[in-house]
Amino acid sequence: MAVDPYLNFNGNCREAVEFYASVFGANEPKFMTFGDTPPSPEYPLPEEAKSLIMHTRLNILGTNVMFSDIFPGMPYVEGNNISLAIVHENIEELQSIFHKLKEGGAVVMELQETFWSKCYGSLKDKFGIEWQFNYDDGEMNF
């Protein structure tokens, strides 16, 4: 299990990550854009979102730091653009932590299967801290 910081950017994620990779001598990052996601007729992807970064990560001095651009239309406040991501190989423990942290808070996305994970969800706890939950069975490619 790990708790990783997750930084959000307002359209300049690729630039920021490439900069951080050069500063810290990290491996060249792999980028997944919103345009790389499977299309959904229920939620058409706006053209301006297709090139934005949905997810990438760097290992910075032994810590995984994850990054993404915010989706167009979502609020962005510089300085408040961070969440904590729990990445866990035990789905039951991941679910248990999610249900404990959601008490008194607000669920942003219920735990559910996505195209990248068998179990992903997010919430804001009662103290205003944003959390992401991701099951990692060892087959994640990025």
Residue, then its C-alpha position, 0 to 999 in steps of 0.5 A: m500500500a502507498v499514499d501518493p501525492y496527486l497534483n492537478f494542473n490547469g492545462n500545463c501538466r505535460e510541461a510541468v512533468e517534463f520539467y520535474a523529470s529533468v530537475f530530478g533525473a527521473n525516467e521519461p514519463k508515460f502520458m495518458t491523455f483524456g483522448d486516450t480513453p475509450p469513447s462513451p456516447e453518454y459522455p462525449l469528450p470535448e475537443e479541448a480535453k483530448s490532448l490534456i493529461m489524464h494521468t502520469r507519474l514520476n518517481i521523485l527521490g523514492t516517492n511516486v508523485m502523480f499528475s493530471d490536468i483538470f477536466p475542462g469546466m472543473p474548478y481549479v484553485e492554484g495551491n489547492n490542486i493536490s489530493l492524496a492517492i491510496v494505491h493498494e493491492n488489497i481490494e477489501e482493505l481499500q474499500s474499508i478505508f474508503h468507507k471510513l473516510k467518507e463518513g461526514g465527507a462527500v463522495v465524488m465518485e463511488l468505488q467502481e470498475t474503470f478501464w484502468s482499475k477494477c476499483y477506483g473512487s474518490l471523495k473529500d473527507k470531513f476535513g476537506i482533504e481530497w482522496q483517490f482510491n485505486y486498486d493495483d493488481g500489479e498490471m497497471n502500465f503507468 
